[in-house]
Every structure is written in C-alpha cells, then in structure tokens.
Amino acid sequence: MARKVLDEPSEDVVAVARQERQARRSPFARIALFIRQVLGELKKVVTPTRRELLGFTAVVLVFVIVMMAVVGALDYVFSAIVIFVFGDPAVSS
C-alpha cells in the first residue's frame, strides 16, 4: 500500500515560509497574522458530545476521589509515625 505524503510540506510552502520570514512585518501585520492563525486553529477544535463530556467528568471525579483517599491515608500514616516517634504533646501537658 502506498504511503500518503500529506504531512510533508511541499517546496512551495517552504519557499513561501522563507519569504515571509525574510520580509519584515509591521507590528499590526504580525498581530493580524497571529489572529488569523488563532482563528484557523479554533476551526479545528471539536467539541465533545454530551455523552463524552459526562464520561470525561466521571473519570476526573473518580480520579480526584481516589487521590484524596491516597493523600488522606498517607497523612494518617505519617501523623501516626510522628506521634509514635516524638510522642503526643497533649499527653505530656
């Protein structure tokens, strides 16, 4: 099967890019180019469906809950170790 060469830039694209790099642009032209590029990238954005959004949200919430449990358990273990090593300050008062 033949490979598609869509990802490789053509010589014309490279030549135009070099010419654009060499040409000095005014600040307004650079801002306009930036805005055109941003709008071009925003057209490529695909919004998730409701089902995908709910799935992603569930995954994030489950991950956060698991991480909270891990951090809580580690906090409990380390505080128990500190109390064992240094003693309980409430008992000595």
Secondary structure as UniProt FT lines:
FT   HELIX           11..22
FT   HELIX           27..42
FT   TURN            43..44
FT   HELIX           50..86
FT   HELIX           89..92
//
